[in-house]
């Protein structure tokens, strides 16, 4: 008969550190508005002014809350994502252009 294994008595606990993602301050309003005015028209930029202001406000809300509850954080992120999608769908040729166009919108949506 084989001797009992001693490995179960010498178990090592390993703990991994997983760092929380932090939100950094980013000005999306001015670059997006300038992009829309330059590539579409100033009128289109004016038409999207409210949506861009909403996007700016949601981003600011995300940055200001130091330790929100999980449900509060989820609601803020959902509203921010909806505002990003609204801006994207408001621009006619946004999805029909090259993969590196509109990088900032796609990067923000992955967060």
C-alpha positions as CSV (number, residue, x, y, z in Angstrom):
1,X,0.0,0.0,0.0
2,X,1.3,3.5,-0.8
3,X,2.0,6.0,1.9
4,X,-0.6,8.9,2.2
5,X,0.4,12.1,0.3
6,X,1.5,15.0,2.4
7,X,0.7,17.6,-0.2
8,X,-2.8,18.2,1.2
9,X,-1.4,19.1,4.6
10,X,1.0,21.7,3.1
11,X,-1.4,23.8,1.1
12,X,-0.2,27.3,0.2
13,X,-2.6,30.1,-0.2
14,X,-1.8,32.5,-2.9
15,X,-3.6,35.8,-3.2
16,X,-3.5,37.8,-6.4
17,X,-3.8,41.6,-6.4
18,X,-6.3,42.9,-8.9
19,X,-6.3,46.6,-9.2
20,X,-9.5,48.5,-9.8
21,X,-9.8,50.5,-13.0
22,X,-9.8,54.2,-12.3
23,X,-11.6,56.8,-14.3
24,X,-9.3,59.6,-15.5
25,X,-10.5,63.1,-16.5
26,X,-10.9,63.4,-20.3
27,X,-12.4,66.2,-22.2
28,X,-14.6,64.6,-24.9
29,X,-16.8,67.6,-25.6
30,X,-14.4,70.0,-27.4
31,X,-12.6,67.4,-29.5
32,X,-15.9,65.8,-30.6
33,X,-17.6,69.1,-31.3
34,X,-14.6,70.3,-33.3
35,X,-14.5,67.0,-35.2
36,X,-18.2,67.3,-36.1
37,X,-17.9,70.9,-37.1
38,X,-14.9,70.2,-39.3
39,X,-16.0,66.9,-40.9
40,X,-19.7,67.5,-41.1
41,X,-20.8,71.1,-40.6
42,X,-21.2,73.8,-37.9
43,X,-24.9,73.3,-38.1
44,X,-24.6,69.6,-37.4
45,X,-22.4,70.4,-34.4
46,X,-25.0,72.8,-33.2
47,X,-27.7,70.2,-33.7
48,X,-25.7,67.8,-31.5
49,X,-24.9,70.4,-28.9
50,X,-27.4,69.0,-26.3
51,X,-26.2,65.4,-26.8
52,X,-22.6,66.5,-26.4
53,X,-23.4,68.4,-23.3
54,X,-25.3,65.3,-21.9
55,X,-22.3,63.2,-22.7
56,X,-20.0,65.7,-21.0
57,X,-22.2,65.7,-17.9
58,X,-22.4,61.9,-17.6
59,X,-18.6,61.7,-18.0
60,X,-18.2,64.4,-15.2
61,X,-20.6,62.4,-13.0
62,X,-18.5,59.3,-13.4
63,X,-15.3,61.2,-12.6
64,X,-16.7,62.9,-9.5
65,X,-18.1,59.9,-7.6
66,X,-15.3,58.5,-5.6
67,X,-17.0,55.4,-4.2
68,X,-20.5,54.9,-5.6
69,X,-22.6,51.9,-4.8
70,X,-22.4,49.2,-7.4
71,X,-26.0,50.0,-8.6
72,X,-25.3,53.7,-8.7
73,X,-22.1,53.0,-10.7
74,X,-23.9,50.7,-13.1
75,X,-26.6,53.3,-13.7
76,X,-24.0,56.0,-14.4
77,X,-22.1,53.7,-16.8
78,X,-25.3,52.7,-18.6
79,X,-26.4,56.4,-19.1
80,X,-22.9,57.3,-20.3
81,X,-22.9,54.4,-22.8
82,X,-26.4,55.4,-24.1
83,X,-25.1,59.0,-24.6
84,X,-22.1,57.7,-26.5
85,X,-24.4,55.5,-28.7
86,X,-26.7,58.5,-29.3
87,X,-23.8,60.6,-30.6
88,X,-22.6,57.8,-32.8
89,X,-25.9,57.1,-34.4
90,X,-26.5,60.9,-34.9
91,X,-23.6,61.1,-37.4
92,X,-24.5,59.7,-40.8
93,X,-21.3,58.1,-42.0
94,X,-19.8,57.1,-38.7
95,X,-19.9,53.4,-39.1
96,X,-19.1,53.4,-42.8
97,X,-15.6,54.8,-42.5
98,X,-12.3,53.1,-41.8
99,X,-11.5,51.3,-38.5
100,X,-9.2,54.0,-37.1
101,X,-11.7,56.8,-37.7
102,X,-13.6,57.8,-34.6
103,X,-11.2,56.0,-32.3
104,X,-12.2,58.0,-29.2
105,X,-15.8,57.0,-29.4
106,X,-15.1,53.3,-29.8
107,X,-12.5,53.3,-27.0
108,X,-14.9,55.0,-24.6
109,X,-17.6,52.4,-25.4
110,X,-15.3,49.5,-24.5
111,X,-14.9,50.8,-21.0
